[in-house]
Amino acid sequence: MAQELGLNVTMLARWVREAQAGKWEMAPGKPLRTEQQQELERLRRELKRVTTERDILKKAVGYFAKEPS
């Protein structure tokens, strides 16, 4: 099978072991993602959310700083 796919037998065997061990998220029609890739995606989403919150707070501070007492 590996030769038919143009792969090294060792590489294919490693991929099979990793898939069976649950190191890869397998979903039809979606590329395989490792736990590290999933964590990276989660962290990027969190960074985007936190950056947006920071920007909103900066604008709020600027707005209330201009308000006369």
Residue pairs with C-beta under 8 A, 6 or more apart in sequence:
1 12
2 8
2 9
2 11
2 12
2 13
3 9
5 12
15 24
18 24
19 26
19 32
23 34
23 35
24 32
24 33
24 34
25 32
25 33
25 34
25 38
26 32
33 41
